[in-house]
Amino acid sequence: MDPFTIMALASSALSASAAIAQGKEAKAQKEAEAQQIEQERQQTIINTMQKHNDRLREFDNAEDINESLFAFMNRDDDRSLKAFRENEKLIASDDARRIDTQGLYRGEQLRLQAASARRAGRSAEKMGYLNGAVSLFGGLQDAYKYQSPSSSGRGR
């Protein structure tokens, strides 16, 4: 085998190796991105629970203050005040539900982003392998051409 054929094969092998390494690196980067997104998702879940609990605690504190004030005013069994309490309870419940729903939606968005990043990483890795194979086969084809000059029209 002549030195040019050996260099062509070596070049193809290096090119294939580089393409595969590039695909693996892209996959690793996307996996790291997905892990960061998953961390953000977990933090979103925690924040949502905290906001939910804060809203209910705020309602309980306001209810305690109102009961004290109404008792001081000697109006703690007034029908309008009972309606006021029920309305405040409904508002707090709606707020907590809204907080939960927004947190759920954001968590789902982040889950889908992480899945997308992982999918992109797998695709990049596959492309790396395919590009490596194309480089290798292209080099083998070139080596074959150089080995048999009569097939390319040379040597006649």
C-alpha positions as CSV (number, residue, x, y, z in Angstrom):
1,M,0.0,0.0,0.0
2,D,1.4,3.4,-1.0
3,P,1.9,6.2,1.6
4,F,-0.9,8.3,0.1
5,T,-3.4,5.6,0.5
6,I,-2.3,5.1,4.1
7,M,-2.6,8.8,4.8
8,A,-6.1,8.9,3.2
9,L,-7.2,6.0,5.4
10,A,-5.7,7.6,8.5
11,S,-7.3,10.9,7.7
12,S,-10.7,9.2,7.2
13,A,-10.2,7.4,10.5
14,L,-9.4,10.6,12.3
15,S,-12.3,12.4,10.7
16,A,-14.6,9.6,11.7
17,S,-13.3,9.6,15.3
18,A,-13.7,13.4,15.5
19,A,-17.3,13.3,14.2
20,I,-18.2,10.6,16.8
21,A,-16.5,12.5,19.6
22,Q,-18.4,15.7,18.6
23,G,-21.7,13.8,18.7
24,K,-20.9,12.3,22.1
25,E,-19.9,15.8,23.4
26,A,-23.1,17.3,22.1
27,K,-25.1,14.6,23.8
28,A,-23.3,15.2,27.1
29,Q,-24.0,18.9,26.9
30,K,-27.7,18.3,26.2
31,E,-27.8,15.9,29.1
32,A,-26.3,18.5,31.4
33,E,-28.8,21.1,30.1
34,A,-31.6,18.6,30.8
35,Q,-30.4,18.1,34.4
36,Q,-30.3,21.9,35.0
37,I,-33.9,22.1,33.7
38,E,-34.9,19.3,36.0
39,Q,-33.4,21.1,38.9
40,E,-35.3,24.2,38.0
41,R,-38.5,22.1,37.8
42,Q,-37.9,20.7,41.3
43,Q,-37.3,24.3,42.5
44,T,-40.6,25.3,40.9
45,I,-42.4,22.6,42.7
46,I,-40.9,23.7,46.0
47,N,-41.7,27.4,45.3
48,T,-45.3,26.5,44.4
49,M,-45.8,24.6,47.7
50,Q,-44.3,27.5,49.6
51,K,-46.5,30.1,47.8
52,H,-49.6,27.9,48.4
53,N,-48.7,27.6,52.1
54,D,-47.9,31.3,52.4
55,R,-51.3,32.2,51.0
56,L,-53.2,29.9,53.4
57,R,-51.1,31.2,56.3
58,E,-51.9,34.8,55.2
59,F,-55.6,33.9,55.2
60,D,-55.4,32.3,58.7
61,N,-53.6,35.4,60.1
62,A,-56.2,37.7,58.5
63,E,-59.0,35.6,59.8
64,D,-57.6,35.7,63.4
65,I,-57.2,39.5,63.2
66,N,-60.7,39.9,61.9
67,E,-62.2,37.6,64.5
68,S,-60.4,39.6,67.2
69,L,-61.6,42.9,65.8
70,F,-65.2,41.7,65.3
71,A,-65.3,40.3,68.9
72,F,-64.0,43.6,70.2
73,M,-66.8,45.4,68.3
74,N,-69.2,42.8,69.7
75,R,-70.2,41.8,66.1
76,D,-68.7,38.3,66.0
77,D,-72.1,36.6,65.2
78,D,-73.4,39.1,62.6
79,R,-74.7,37.5,59.4
80,S,-72.9,40.1,57.2
81,L,-69.6,39.2,58.9
82,K,-70.3,35.5,58.4
83,A,-70.8,36.2,54.7
84,F,-67.6,38.3,54.7
85,R,-65.7,35.4,56.2
86,E,-67.0,32.9,53.7
87,N,-66.1,35.2,50.9
88,E,-62.5,35.6,52.2
89,K,-62.2,31.9,52.6
90,L,-63.4,31.4,49.0
91,I,-60.9,34.0,47.7
92,A,-58.0,32.4,49.6
93,S,-59.0,29.0,48.3
94,D,-59.2,30.3,44.7
95,D,-55.8,31.9,45.1
96,A,-54.2,28.7,46.4
97,R,-55.7,26.8,43.5
98,R,-54.4,29.3,41.0
99,I,-50.9,29.1,42.5
100,D,-51.0,25.3,42.3
101,T,-52.2,25.4,38.7
102,Q,-49.6,27.9,37.6
103,G,-46.9,25.8,39.3
104,L,-48.2,22.7,37.7
105,Y,-48.1,24.3,34.2
106,R,-44.6,25.6,34.7
107,G,-43.4,22.3,36.0
108,E,-44.8,20.5,33.0
109,Q,-43.2,23.1,30.6
110,L,-39.8,22.4,32.3
111,R,-40.3,18.6,32.1
112,L,-41.0,18.9,28.3
113,Q,-37.9,21.2,27.9
114,A,-35.7,18.6,29.6
115,A,-37.1,15.8,27.5
116,S,-36.5,17.9,24.4
117,A,-32.9,18.5,25.4
118,R,-32.3,14.8,26.0
119,R,-33.9,14.0,22.6
120,A,-31.6,16.6,20.9
121,G,-28.6,15.0,22.6
122,R,-29.5,11.6,21.4
123,S,-30.0,12.9,17.9
124,A,-26.6,14.7,18.0
125,E,-24.9,11.5,19.1
126,K,-26.5,9.6,16.2
127,M,-25.5,12.2,13.8
128,G,-21.9,12.0,15.1
129,Y,-21.9,8.3,14.4
130,L,-23.4,8.7,11.0
131,N,-21.0,11.5,10.0
132,G,-18.2,9.3,11.3
133,A,-19.4,6.4,9.2
134,V,-19.7,8.6,6.1
135,S,-16.1,9.9,6.6
136,L,-14.8,6.4,7.0
137,F,-16.6,5.0,4.0
138,G,-15.6,8.0,1.9
139,G,-12.0,7.5,2.8
140,L,-12.3,3.8,2.0
141,Q,-13.8,4.6,-1.3
142,D,-11.0,7.1,-2.1
143,A,-8.4,4.5,-1.1
144,Y,-10.1,2.0,-3.4
145,K,-10.0,4.6,-6.3
146,Y,-6.3,5.2,-5.6
147,Q,-5.5,1.5,-5.5
148,S,-7.2,0.7,-8.8
149,P,-6.4,3.5,-11.2
150,S,-7.9,1.6,-14.1
151,S,-11.4,2.0,-12.6
152,S,-11.2,5.7,-12.7
153,G,-10.1,5.8,-16.3
154,R,-6.4,6.3,-15.5
155,G,-3.6,4.0,-16.5
156,R,-4.8,3.3,-20.0
